[in-house]
Amino acid sequence: MTGRPLIGVSTYLETGARWGVWELEAALLPAAYPRLVQRAGGLAALLPPDAPEQAAATVARLDGLVIAGGPDVGPSRYGAERDPRTGPPAPARDTWELALIGAALAAGTPLLGICRGMQLLNVALGGTLVQHLEGHAEVVGVFGGHPVKPVPGSLYAGIVPEETTVPTYHHQAVDRLGTGLVPSAHAADGTVEAVELPADRGWVLGVQWHPEMGEDLRVMRALVAAAG
């Protein structure tokens, strides 16, 4: 392959989006995601929801895949009853992004899950989630920050070897790890902040925070390098 790697980023459908004189359903993604891909040296391709059977063909066109942050994963996806504090379901998005993750894992396409994307990766591999966690989203609608510490010897530690403060906004987290996943960073309270698959399973990393909201390009640069 020559040129900049093509990195697909999942988007979502939102009813009643407004711009100019229009109020229509739209496929949306915060601009910080494609900008992060671009700043890290990749070409960003926004992936609107599609039928799950199209996931393999979609991933086949990509050099790397990002599953973006967003709403809570439906608890039924990991066999749990819904906690009253869990957000509204997004079943179509869950279905599409789970299909994308499955296709990327099957094809060996480098994969980065961000916040919800990390949680969905864990669920895709049979893991479960903590449905409510205090202290990781302190003000509604405002990104916070807290330090995360890498696990020595992990893929993530090879990218970011030191403890860093990261942009964060979430109230759910990994509970039981999915098959094959290992933790690669933790918060001070022990919350799993990054997960990955062993190197022989390809380049697969999930981070609980939002690198698109910060200035540290290393995680996205590592995905772009793996995709190249």
TORNUBA-696153 format. One line per 10 residues: number of its first residue (from 1); for each residue x, y, z of C-alpha. Coordinates in nm, 4 decimals. Each point is the difference from the previous one (the first is absolute). Layout:
<atoms>
NUM	X:Y:Z  ...
</atoms>
This chain:
<atoms>
1	0.0000:0.0000:0.0000  0.1171:0.3526:-0.0779  -0.1260:0.3292:0.1341  -0.1824:0.0720:0.3230  -0.1882:-0.2927:0.1590  -0.3784:0.0136:-0.0276  -0.1492:-0.0065:0.3504  -0.3736:-0.0575:0.0312  -0.1799:0.1573:0.2959  -0.3486:-0.1149:0.0999
11	-0.2761:0.2629:0.0064  -0.3579:-0.0024:0.1225  -0.3432:0.1142:-0.1119  -0.1633:0.2889:0.1822  -0.3550:0.1163:-0.0627  -0.0776:0.3690:-0.0142  0.3543:0.1251:-0.0609  -0.0062:0.3705:-0.0894  0.2195:0.2064:-0.2309  -0.0927:0.3079:-0.1992
21	-0.3680:-0.0235:-0.0916  -0.0027:-0.3802:0.0294  -0.1113:-0.2396:0.2705  0.0562:-0.3544:-0.1228  0.1293:-0.3393:0.1025  0.3772:0.0054:-0.0320  0.2979:-0.2330:0.0295  0.2082:0.1758:0.2639  0.3436:-0.0134:0.1554  0.1792:0.2693:0.2013
31	0.2574:0.1627:-0.2280  0.2763:-0.0687:0.2524  0.0099:-0.3656:-0.1123  0.0866:0.0518:-0.3691  0.2283:0.2878:0.0963  0.1936:-0.2311:0.2321  0.0372:-0.2563:-0.2800  0.1211:0.2720:-0.2353  0.2424:0.1487:0.2526  0.1417:-0.3490:0.0569
41	0.0714:-0.0467:-0.3710  -0.3032:-0.1983:-0.1167  -0.2884:0.0585:-0.2373  -0.3321:0.0001:0.1842  -0.3033:-0.1778:-0.1452  -0.3271:0.0439:0.1893  -0.2064:-0.3194:0.0151  -0.3756:0.0554:0.0297  -0.2079:-0.2856:0.1420  -0.0759:-0.2742:-0.2508
51	-0.1380:-0.3514:-0.0018  0.2255:-0.2267:0.2090  0.0542:-0.2330:-0.2958  0.1836:0.2885:-0.1697  0.2606:0.0243:0.2754  0.2540:-0.2389:-0.1518  -0.0110:0.1750:-0.3386  0.0348:0.3369:0.1737  0.2984:-0.1049:0.2085  0.1639:-0.1579:-0.3061
61	0.0320:0.3498:-0.1512  0.1730:0.1398:0.3091  0.3536:-0.0081:0.1347  -0.1120:0.0639:0.3576  -0.3196:0.0412:0.2010  -0.1053:0.2234:0.2897  -0.3170:-0.0687:0.1970  -0.0980:0.3365:0.1436  -0.1418:0.0955:0.3366  -0.3690:0.0529:0.0627
71	-0.2989:-0.1372:0.1917  -0.0054:-0.2923:0.2403  0.0137:-0.3483:-0.1473  -0.3298:-0.1846:0.0388  0.0277:-0.2246:0.3100  -0.1793:-0.2824:-0.1825  0.3104:-0.0282:-0.2166  0.1878:-0.1393:0.2998  -0.2875:-0.1791:0.1710  -0.0778:0.2590:0.2663
81	-0.3135:0.1729:0.1222  -0.0068:0.3729:-0.0662  0.1100:0.2167:0.2938  -0.2240:0.3079:0.0441  0.3093:0.2200:-0.0492  0.0844:-0.1547:-0.3387  -0.0741:0.2304:-0.2906  -0.2574:-0.0524:-0.2760  0.0704:-0.2954:-0.2314  0.1461:0.0373:-0.3473
91	-0.0646:-0.3511:-0.1390  0.0669:0.0799:-0.3665  0.3334:0.1559:0.0872  0.0930:-0.2924:0.2255  -0.0783:-0.2437:-0.2820  0.1990:0.1878:-0.2642  0.3060:0.0665:0.2143  0.0101:-0.3549:0.1356  -0.0032:-0.1184:-0.3607  0.2855:0.2388:-0.0853
101	0.2035:-0.1249:0.2957  -0.0602:-0.3626:-0.0956  0.1023:0.0688:-0.3593  0.3162:0.1833:0.1060  0.1022:-0.2794:0.2379  -0.0624:-0.2620:-0.2688  0.1982:0.1917:-0.2608  0.2853:0.1045:0.2269  -0.0724:0.3674:-0.0664  0.1597:0.2308:0.2615
111	-0.2749:0.1046:0.2400  -0.0286:0.2772:0.2580  -0.3027:0.0279:0.2286  -0.0583:0.3349:0.1717  -0.2114:0.0122:0.3194  -0.3229:-0.1699:-0.1119  0.2140:-0.1626:-0.2705  0.2201:-0.1630:0.2629  -0.3054:-0.1172:0.1937  -0.1575:-0.1406:-0.3151
121	0.3248:-0.1817:-0.0855  -0.0139:-0.1621:0.3422  -0.3644:-0.1001:-0.0507  0.0739:-0.1325:-0.3503  0.2485:-0.2410:0.1565  -0.2397:-0.1193:0.2674  0.0806:0.2456:0.2787  -0.2333:0.2000:0.2233  -0.0239:0.3600:0.1180  -0.0464:0.1887:0.3240
131	-0.3153:0.1981:-0.0746  0.0726:0.2945:0.2287  0.3255:0.1342:0.1347  0.0415:0.3154:0.2078  0.2708:0.2592:-0.0522  0.0877:-0.0417:-0.3676  -0.2512:0.2511:-0.1405  -0.0206:0.2717:0.2615  -0.1954:0.2684:-0.1889  -0.2695:-0.0859:-0.2538
141	0.1109:0.0960:-0.3499  0.3526:0.0986:0.1066  0.3130:-0.2099:-0.0533  0.2090:-0.0516:0.3090  0.3419:-0.1524:0.0462  0.1820:-0.2481:0.2183  0.3286:-0.1908:-0.0112  0.0328:-0.3470:-0.1494  0.2932:-0.2297:0.0587  0.1177:-0.2451:-0.2692
151	0.0585:-0.3667:0.0705  0.3707:-0.0721:-0.0650  0.0637:-0.2150:-0.3051  -0.3363:0.0751:-0.1606  -0.0633:0.1379:-0.3475  -0.1296:0.3176:0.1595  0.3100:0.0371:0.2197  0.2114:-0.0268:-0.3139  -0.1909:0.2979:-0.1410  -0.0317:0.2087:0.3188
161	0.2469:-0.1321:0.2587  -0.0691:0.2572:0.2719  -0.3024:0.0838:0.2132  -0.2023:0.2731:-0.1711  -0.3104:0.2051:0.0683  -0.2626:-0.0714:-0.2652  -0.3297:0.1637:-0.1069  -0.2836:-0.2070:0.1396  -0.3796:-0.0143:0.0012  -0.1673:-0.3278:0.0871
171	-0.2107:-0.1620:0.2688  0.0422:-0.3635:-0.1058  0.3062:-0.2231:-0.0108  0.1279:-0.3491:-0.0686  -0.1052:-0.2600:0.2562  0.0832:-0.3547:-0.1150  0.2564:0.0053:-0.2794  -0.0920:-0.1480:-0.3354  0.1780:-0.3110:-0.1268  0.3652:0.0707:-0.0743
181	-0.0062:0.3631:0.1141  0.2529:0.1177:0.2557  0.0042:0.3308:0.1894  0.2711:0.2411:-0.1096  -0.0719:0.3104:0.2111  -0.1805:0.0813:0.3241  -0.1353:0.3061:0.1771  0.1038:0.0709:0.3589  -0.3186:-0.1664:0.1263  0.0849:-0.3199:-0.1883
191	-0.2455:0.0521:-0.2875  0.1224:-0.1658:-0.3189  0.0807:0.2910:-0.2331  0.1452:-0.1891:-0.2964  -0.0269:-0.3531:-0.1366  0.1748:-0.1827:-0.2796  0.0425:-0.3354:-0.1674  0.3359:-0.1792:-0.0088  0.2245:0.0912:-0.2930  -0.0703:-0.3284:-0.1787
201	-0.3655:0.1104:-0.0308  0.0942:0.3146:-0.1896  -0.0019:0.3670:0.1032  -0.3069:0.0360:0.2224  -0.0224:0.2652:0.2711  -0.2838:0.1599:0.1946  0.0331:0.3133:0.2131  -0.2633:0.1215:0.2438  0.0870:0.3666:-0.0461  -0.0407:0.2409:-0.2923
211	0.3319:0.0653:-0.1779  -0.1855:0.2126:-0.2571  -0.0571:0.2591:0.2746  0.3684:0.0370:0.0853  0.3319:0.0856:-0.1593  0.1767:-0.3352:0.0395  0.0072:-0.1641:-0.3447  0.1955:-0.3108:0.0963  -0.2869:-0.2498:0.0190  -0.1454:0.1056:-0.3349
221	0.3442:0.0201:-0.1590  0.0606:-0.3580:0.1115  -0.3245:-0.1131:-0.1655  0.0890:0.1853:-0.3199  0.3477:-0.1558:0.0025  -0.1465:-0.3481:0.0498  -0.2461:0.0663:-0.2828  0.2825:0.1041:-0.2328
</atoms>
